Amino acid sequence: MGATQDITQAVKRAAPFVGAAAGIGVSLGGLAIGYGLLERNAFSIRHETVALLPPGMPDLRVLHLSDIHMVPGQDAKKRWLESLAGLNPDLVVNTGDNLSHRQAVPELLEALRPLMAFHGVFVPGSNCYYGPRPKNPLRYLTGARDKSRNLAKYALPWQQMHAGFGAAGWTNLTNRAISKPVNGVRLDFSGVDDPHLKLEKFAGWPRGSSTAGEAPHVRIAVTHAPYQRVLDQFTDSGADIIFAGHTHGGQICLPGYGALVSNCDLPTWRARGLTEWEHRGKTVPLEVSAGIGTSRFAPIRIACPPEAVLLTLTARD
């Protein structure tokens, strides 16, 4: 009985400290969530430079947008998107996941209208087709896939969105390859439908005349989700640069460490930023955006602020 009494007394003495620790944990968790709610609107512009244009060509400014996840009433996001037109890009690349609500298309198109004055291309993500659903956040840490097949009730009006993009002159790259002259250089684009939904079908690269390959040109590959199978295919086919989104940069990161997950098979250290993708002896710049929005069911960011990317393409030496 003596040992039992000692344990009981020890538990009683420790109880206040355990309660205090639990209280501190709850407080820290509340502070983290509060900070995350603030950081989701800490919009930023990341600047990058890549030398891949033909020699003698002027710089080309590419604005990369991804994962806007628009919800009605997001006025701060809307104003910031409108302000990006002040960057005067030569080209806008939109890598999908534009919506997070069925009623968001009018506000999305209004927010992007100033940018639609510029050349633009786009591919869809899964949250262009289907709205987000409440999910267990541990699913992202374990890598478990959502086995739900009842997606119809979450369908989003992506046709209306794509029609708005097209009416403004932006080009749909969904499993398509097209050429577009911009600032005196021919840009060859190849885009795929969302690999996260396994909808991608690589269309190759645009075909021109027998001498088209001799003209100054750059091959730009565009995808929403940067799955390795897609990056490898783009790289093997001769892409000069690859644009992708989807990862949210990890969305909740550890300071000094980075992303815990990428929500695909991309290594987490590549979940945000400009890196080099290598496959079969070829190396291609890979630009992955941390994205602008979040799912409306997980509206926080920690150590991973929302971003647009202004990437300046310069001439090779």
N, C-alpha and C positions, 0 to 999 in steps of 0.2 A: 504493500500500500504506500510505503514511503516514496518509492519511485514515481508512482502514479500522482501522488500529491505534488511532488516536485515539478512534474511536467505540467500539471494543471496551473500551478502558480506561475510557471514560466510563460505559459500561454496568456494568462491574465496580464502579466507585466508587459508582454510584447504587443498586446492588442492595440493600445493607443498608437504605437509606432506603425503597426500595419495599417491602421485606419488612416493615419497621416500620409503614409506612402501612397495608399490608394487615392486619397484626396488629391495629392500632388499629381499622380498619374492622370486623373480625370481633368485636372486643371491644365496640365500640359497638353493633353489631347484637345481640350477646348481651344487653347491658344493656337495649336497647330491648324485646327479647322478654321479658326477665325483668320489666321494669316493666309491660309490657302484660298479662302473666299476673296481676300483682297488681291492676292497675286494673280488670280485668274483675269483681272482687268489691268494688270501691269504690262500693257502692250509695249513691244519693243521691235526694233528693226535690226536684224543681224546683217552685217556687210561682209561679203566674200568677193574674192577676185580669182579668176582662173584664166590662164593664157592658153586659148585653144582656137582662136580665130585665125584664118589664113594671114600670112604676113602682109603688113600694109593696110589692113582693114581697121576702121575706127572702132572704138569700144562699143559694146552692146550691153545695155542695162536690162537685166531680167529680174522682174519682181515675182517671187515665188510665194503663192498663197496656198494654205492647206488647212483642212480640219477647222473650218469656220464654225460649224455646228450651230447655226443661227436658230435662235428662239425669239418669238415676238417679245418686244419690250426691251431688248438689249441695246439701249441707246448709246452707252459708252462704246461698245464694240462697233456699232453702226457709224458713229462719228469718226472713230479711228480709221475704219476701212475707207470712208470717204476721203479722209485726209491723205491717204497714200498716193492719190493722184498727183500730189505735189512733188513726188519723187520723179515724175516724168519718165517712167520706164519705156524702153523700146518694145518690150514684150512682157506679157503677164502669163505665167504658168500656174494653173489652178489644179492641184492634185487631189481634189475630191473631199468627201465628207463635209459638204456644205450645209447640211440641214440637221436639226435636232427636234423639229416640230412640224406638223402638217400645215400649220398656218404661217410658216416663216418665209415662204418664197417671195412674197411682195417686198418684205423688208430686206431680204438678202439682195434682191435685184436693185432695190433703191440704194443700198449701201455700196454696191459694186458699180453703179452706173457711171460715176466719174472715171473709173478705171477701164470701163468698156470703150472709152475713146481710143484706147491703145490696142495694138495687136494682142491677141490672146488665144491660148489653147487650153483645153481642159480634159480631164478624165474623171469618171465617177468613183466614189468609194461606197462602202456598204451603207453609210449613213447619208447617202443621196437616195438610195433605193428604199431603205427601211429605217424607221425611227428607233431610237434606243429603248432598251427595256431594263427594268430593275434587275440587277444581277448581283450575285455574291462576289464581292471584290477579291476574295481569296482565289477565285477562278483564274484571275490574271497571274497570280503568283505561282500557281501550280501548273499553269499551261493547259488546263482542261478546256476543251472546246464546248461551245454552247450547242447542245444536241437538239434544240427546239427546231421544228420544221414548220411551225404555224406562223409564218412570217406575213401572210397576207394582211392581217389586221393591223400590222405596223407599217404598211406601205406608205411611202411619201410621194408627193406629186413631182417626181423628178422630171417627168416629161415637160411640165410647165417651166421648170427651172432651165432645162436644156434649151427649150424654145426661146426663153429670154436671153440666154447666152448667145444662141445662134443669131437671133434678130439683131443683136448688137455687133455681130461680126466675129465673135470668138469661134474657134474651130474645135469641133468635137473629135477627140482622138480615140474614142472607144474602139479598140481593136482595129485601128486604122493607121495608115501611113500617108502623110501629105507633105508637100513642100510649100514654103512660104518665104517670099523675099522680104527681108527686113534690113534696112540701112545698107543696101548694096551687097549683102551676102545671102546666099540661099540657105535657109534652114530646113533640113530634112527632119521631120518628126515621125516617131513611131510610138504609139500609145496603146495601152491595154486596159481592158475592163478590170474590175477589182479582183486581184488575186486572193484576197481574204475570203471571198465567196467562190473562189476557183472559177472565175468567169473569163480569165485572160486567154486571148488567142493572138499570138504574135503575128502581125501582118507583114513583117519584113520592113524594108525601107522603100521610099518612093522610087519609081523607075522613070527615067527621062529618056532623052535621046541617047544615041550611042556614044556621044561625047559629053554627056551630062556630068560624068564623074570627074572630068577635067576642070569644070567650073568651080570657083571657090564655094565651098559648102561646109556645113557643120551638121552632124547627126545628133539630135537631141531625143533621148528616150524618156517617156513619161509614164509613171504608174502611181497608183495610190499606195498600196501596201508593198513594202520592199522585201518580199520573200526572196530567198536566195535563188530559187529556180528561175525567177524572172530576171534578177540581176545578172545571173550567169548567161541567160539567153541574150539579153541586150549586149553584154560585154562580148560574147562570142561573135555577134553579128556586126560588130564594128561601131558601136555607139561611141560618141565623143564625150558625152556627159549624161548622167541619169538624174532625174528629179523624182522625189517620192515624199510621202507624208505618213499618215496612219499612226505612227508610234506615239504621238504627243510628247516626244522626247522623254518618255517614261511617265510624264505628268506629275507623279510624286517621286521625287528623287532625294537621295541622301547627300547633303552638302559634303563636298570633297570626294564623293564616290561616284555619284551620277545615277543613272536609271537602274531600277531594279528589274524592269520588264520592258520589252519592245512590242508585245502583243503580236509577234510573228517570230520567225526563226532568225531574224537579224540579230547579231550579237548586240548586247545592250550598250556597249561603248560606242556603237554607231547610231544610236537611237536619235541623235540630234547632231547636226553639223555637216561639214564638208570633209569627207574622207576619201580614200582611194579603194575602189573595189577591184580585186584581182581574181582572174580565172583563166586557167590554161595559158599562162604567160602574158596575158593582156591586162592592162591597168586602166581603169576609167574613173574619173571624178564622180563621186556619189554625193548628191546634195539631199539630205533628209531634213525636212522642216519639223520643228517641235509643235507646229500648229498654232492656231489662233484661239480655238474654243475648247470646250469639254462637253462630255455627255451631260445633259441636264439632270441626270440622276447622280452624277459625281462632279459637281461644279466647283472643284478646287484644284489648285496647282501649288506644289511646294518645291522650291529650288529648281523650278522649270518654268519661267515666265512665258506667256504666249508671244509668238513672234511671226513677223513676215521676214522674208529674206530678200535683200537686194544684192544680186550676184552680178558683178561686172565681168563680162567676157572681154579679154584683151587679145591682141594679136600675138602669135608665136614669134619668137626671134628668128 
